[in-house]
């Protein structure tokens, strides 16, 4: 009996030891030492180390390696929270390239999709993450345009909605919010939402507020009616009481260049009146969108509207077609160069390109991404002033192709606006890429190097970090981003994906 008891005692002890060894192997600590920690709060960097266990940060400070843990020598480089892209169009590429090099090469660990009114249903996102693994975290808004197309029909959105249709939209939105959407996004400058009434938008925004969601908007105009469009988003903030965010803030009308300070004062006044309004901004003086946004009145065959566009709303000599399916040879050429080829004025060429693209769409109804323009229409000084605004965080508004922002927005901030131009301190820039963004989005336990926070981290060299992507080579990798962790696992190292796919779907709490 005694021998039998001893046997079972030894067996139990062996099992316990085996289990502990298994857990130790599974949750083996990692210490990143000999680094300058930029914690995301805006505070000055401090020399120290960070310990990770599983997907969390468990200790920060003057730490010594523990027996058996993985030791990474940071070589006096800078360790920051992973960058959070508050306005991303990268998700489509992740289906084909789950390693997410476009994002991780510039230090992005979390992307926020469902932008400009266009989104996937939360059910689809949930199903995707059940079946696939990707390298970065994802959170999503519910898109206003997607709801309109669902309720009204894709070909019947060029009008105001009825009260019955608005009620149906609210039901659809409520279901998505219940499943974890961050809130409501609108793309009011685009045709699928341009004809919506303010009443329609307010009704959906009020519902979003009841769910403690947030509102982000590509406003109705970024050029000739910019002030009126800003008034609309401020009013939505006043009416609903919820946080509102102005997407990729810019001044696209040449007549208003240099007035960033006036816009900021307008936003600050709204904040003093109790409106929690913020903005995101990307570090470029040119955008990437459809040719059709250059017609504020949507009169695509009106020569006067086309002349307004080429004279006031963009620079045709420096604006490049990045994609044109009907005539692929046009890609990479400026509007001015194409006009010379066609022996037309720039205004006439602009109208004709839009018509050619529309005809192509009719002949190929399943085609998407038929045309896109990288339009030069901003003043560098305005971009810098918006970036410096206290309540503006950094975004890319990018995808994995086309505009160089898709591969280099965040590293461009560190290289251009921090190191070269000194428009921001390093701590300020990191704050605008991490904690500030998380606060604007309501993301918990991300965006800061703190005990208990998720281990989304970026190790970089501030003396060499730089964007390399250009219009001609939009997929050139950044330099100076040496290591990226997502939920405690290294997903990117020395300009290569590691194969780890540790991203997760983040839902509104």
Helices and strands as residue ranges (DSSP letters): H 2-26, E 30-38, E 46-53, E 56-61, E 70-73, E 78-81, E 83-85, H 91-94, H 101-104, E 108-113, H 122-131, E 137-140, E 142-143, H 144-152, H 163-178, E 183-187, H 191-194, H 198-210, E 214-218, H 226-240, E 244-246, G 254-256, H 260-272, E 277-281, E 286-289, G 291-294, H 303-308, I 309-313, E 320-324, G 325-330, H 335-342, H 346-363, E 371-376, H 380-388, E 392-394, H 405-412, I 413-420, H 426-433, H 435-441, E 457-460, E 481-486, E 489-493, E 496-497
